[in-house]
Amino acid sequence: MAKLVGSKGHIYAFEPTEYAVKKLQTNVNLNPNLQNITITKEIVTNSTKKLPKLKFKSSWNINGDDKEKHQDIKDPKANSIDEFVKNKNLARLDLLKIDVDGYDYKVLEGSMSSIIKFKPKIFCELCEYALNEQGDSIKDIYKLLSDLNYKGYFEDGKKIDDVKSIFKIVGLNTSKNSIFF
């Protein structure tokens, strides 16, 4: 993505865990020609209020054992996209890429002013069971974005016609990446 935005663009990446920040920084360091990336260790949500101690998955299980790796975050720093855009005095926002394991709707809620002002493309994961764990639903995401006249497509290019079509493809136990613009 940093290559795509070029030297005039900038990528802001938010990661809540030290593990993820270090891994992302290692990847950035492997590409020294990409100096347009800022990594911030904070949680992006719908609020800037102080959050309680949280437990995050810090990586997906790829080595075959059954243990998930979690990291506790004490006194986590939280921010909303709207506050970040305001504090950085950003003149444009072209893309929001959201992959936050069920907190997607909350990130969108905290981005409403920026979405209305800049009308960025929004790439997010549609995963009903993960959203349900946070008290949200794919229906919430679809309604929020369709009320703003966004049209959606799955990552394979198939158009999202309505919320029923999402559930036909995604169901209740899987996920699918999508883009709205």
N, C-alpha and C positions, 0 to 999 in steps of 0.2 A: 504494500500500500504506500509505503514511503516513496518508492520509485514512481508510482502512479501520480502522486500529488506534485512531484518535482521539487525543485529548489525553492519555488515560491509558496509551496504548501507546507503544512506542518501536521504531524500526527501527535495526538495526546493519548497516551495509554494509561489506563487506571487498573491497578491490581491491588487487592486487599492484603495479600500475604507476602511475607518476606521471600518465601520459596518462589512464588510466581514472579515477583519483581526481579530476583536474581537470575532466574531462567530467561526472562525477557531481556534483561540487560546483557546477558551473555550472547543472546542471539543478535542484539543490536551491535554489540562490539565485534561480532564476526563480519559485520558489514560497515566498515569505517567510512565508506562513501555516503552513507545515509546519516546525515547529521540533523535531520529534520524530525527527530522523534524525541518526545519528552515523556518519561515514565514517572508516574505519580503513584505513591503507595497510599491509596485511600479507597474507601468504598464509595461507589456512586449509587445514589438512591433518590428517593423523593424528598429528602429532608437533610438539613445540615445540623440537626439536633444531635446531642451526644448519644451514642448507641451503647447498649450493654455489651458485656463480653460476648464475643461471637465465635463460632466454630465454623471454619470453612474447609472444604475439600481443597487441598493444596496441589493435588495431582490426581490424574486418573490411573487406575490400576492397569499397568501394561506388562507387568512381569509375571502374571499368573497366580500370585497369591491372593487370598481373599480379604486382605487387610486394606481398607481405604486409608489414605494418608490425610490427616486433618491437622489444621493448625489453629490454635486458639489465638484470638486477637483481643488483648485487653485495651480498653479505652480506644476503640477504633476511630480513626478520623473519617468522617463522612462528608460528602459533598453532593450537590445536585449539579446536573449539567447546566441548569439555568444560572446557578451561583458561580460556577466555574467560568462560563461564558462572560458573565458580568464582571467578575474579578479580573479576567484576562483582557477584557475589553475587545473581544474578538469581533472582527468586522464581517466574518462569514463562517458558516458551518455547513459543509457540503455533505457530510456523511456521518451518521451515528451507527457504529457497529456495536451491537449489544450481545454479549454472550455471558450471562451472569447467573446461570443455573437456577432459573425460576424467579429472579428478581427483575426480569425484563420489564414488566408492567410498571413497577415502582420507578425504574430508571426513566421510563417514558413519562410518568407523572411529573417527575422532577425536571423534565426537559420541555414542558409545554410552551413556555414563552419563547424558547429558542426554536422549537419546531415551527411555531406560528410565524416567527420573524424570518427565519432563514429557509424554511421548507426543505430540510436536508433529506437525502435518501436515507432510509432506515433499514439496516440489515439486522435481523434478530432471529432468535431461535423460537419456534413455536413448540412448546412442550407442556402439555396439559398437567401431567402429574407433578412436574417441578413447580409450575405456577401455582397449582393447588396447595402445595406445601407452604406457600407464602400468602395464601388467602386470595389468590387471583386466578384468572382463567384466560385462555386464548380468546374467549368472547370479549373480555375487557380490552385486550390489545386491538382486536379487530374493530370494535366499536370506537375506541379512541381515535384510531387512524382513519377509519372510514368517515367519521364525523368531520375530520379535517380534509376530506376529499382525497385521501391517499388511496392508491390502487396497489394491490399486492400480487406478488408472484412468488412461487416456490423457487428454490435455487436451480431447479432444472428448467425453469422458464414457464411452467404451467401456471396459468392465471388463477388467482384466488377470486372466485365469483361471489362467495358469501361465506359466512362462518360455518355453515353445514359442510361446504366443500372442504374446508380445512379439516374438520373431524373425520371426513371420509378418508382422507389421505394420512393424516397424522394419528388419528385415534386418540386413545386415552393413555397409552403406555409407550409411545415412541416420540421422537422429535423430528422436526424438519426445519431447515433454515429457510428464511424468506426475505424478500426485499420489498419495501413499500416506497412509492414515490408519487 
